[in-house]
Amino acid sequence: MTPIPPRSAGTTAGERYLAQLCHRSFLSLWNYSNPYTDEGKKTPANVGKELCDQLVIFGNHVIIFSDKDWAYPTTEDEQVNWSRYFKKAIWKSAGQIWGAENWLKRFPNRIYEDAACQRPLRAALPPTTMMKVHRVLVTHRVSAACQAVYEGMGSLIVDTSLVGEAHFQRHPEGPTTQPRELEPFTVGHLDPARGYVHVFDDASLITVLRTLDTITDFVQYLERKEAYLLKPGRTVWAAGEEDLLAYYLRHTDAQDEHCFPADSGQATTDEEFEEGGWALFAGEELPRKLASDQVSYTWDRIIEFVTQHFESNTLHYATDYSYEAHEKALRFLAQEPRLSRRMLARPLADLMTNSPATNPLMRMADSPSHPGVRFVFLAYPRQPGLTDEQYRQQRYAYMESYCRVVKLVFFDCVDHLVGISFAGGGRAQIGNVDLFYYPAQEWAPKEHELAVAIQQKTGFLKNYKQSTRQEDEYPD
């Protein structure tokens, strides 16, 4: 495999900032800045048309970002200022998102990573019937103007009673000649016919992406927020996105999942979120969560390490160097939300720092959020006299043998095995990690007999101890 060319990092300051946030939250393998289509490209010398500013493809989820950086007008008429800004920075940007969504569904094989349209998008888009599109609009340079009027964080007001052109059209068509009074710095549902668009400003963008900094956490928030806001008969008002987020993070449902208020059962409801909810959350629960989350970023660093070496063709050892194989293995790690990563990273970090220097040591951990996925951690000391290649092959063979036995013993409850191996003796570093994927849903010919023979020879899992532990998202 040849090294993969570096990706775009964005062309404007706003796009580069968005790319950095997305890279941190969604990790580089699933994140594309400034992808292009070949629409209108008639000769090799022509460039394609930019699809959107940021595209995230993760399993069946597709997130389309549009980023606009327009200066907020400064006339003496705030109604005029808002109308002009909204049309340029929000309405036009929403059109780009809807257009990108249409292209993705109609021409999934005509999307490229470069303007010359020479490098097709390496990730395969999910089938249209399975594709879950999330539309995110980022608008800059409005927070300061909003803050000057309403104080607070400067984030845009959310009011779902506001629909379509009512956001900016002061003179609606119809018999009345009276101009409409606009609601500056307020956003509702841009166009019910074309799909809900989540509008983030400078203040709310960084708050949401730094708090929900995994693909699963972010997507679940978008899905549940959208379902809540768009329920027929329900009108929702919030002083800012951050107050919606604070409620969501402070409340859980019967499945212990974060949620918005439960359905009251009434045909119509007007629901308002407490202003200042985010300030309370940020001063109480959030610091405790962030402190406890620190160990979880070992998980992120492993994903990025393997990704970077895969893309630069410098992996130490692998049996399959294809994009599809590595993306699949890494996706099992990346689909874990932040709390799950914290729970998984604790035994992993402990094994990396406290394993013996003489004998291999294993740990297993089930995914807290994805039933059927089990992670296997291996600390494998290097014996004297082995070359790097010999050591990696030996370590790989040990992991493979162990996973065969795990599949044998836990066949009824495990579908996917993901192995993470590293040097033993407490000397493990991220730069010494190998990733391993082993399917466990069915037996290949003679595979079962091989697993039985390995267990008889090695004694793997003849006697094992299993324990469970709970993790408080906001520990005292």
Buried (B, 14 or more C-beta within 10 A) or exposed (E): EEEBEEBBEBBBEBBBBBBBBBBBBBBBBBBBBBBBBBBEBEEEEEEBBBBBBBBBBBBEBBBBBBBBBBEBBEEEEBBBBBBBBBBBBBBEBBBBBBBBBEBBBEEBEBBBBBBBBEBBBBBEBBEEEEBBBBBBBBBBBBBEBBBEEBEBBBBBBBBBEBEBBBBBBBEEEEEEEEEBEBBBBBBBBBBEEBBBBBBBBBBBBEBBBEBBBBBBBBBBBBEBBBEBBEBEEBBBBBBBBBBBBBBBBBEEEEEEEBBBBEEEEEEEBEBEBEBBBBBBBBEEBBEBBEEBBEBBBBBBEBBBBBBEBBBEEEBBBBEEEEBEBBBBBBBBBBBBBBBBBBBBBBBBBEBBEEBEEEEBBBBBBBBBBBEEBBBBBBBBBBEEEEEEEEBBEBBBEBBBBBBBBBBBBBBEEBBBBBBBBBBBBBBBEEEBBBBBBBEBEEBEEEEBEBBEEBBEEEEBBEEEEEEEEEEEBBEE
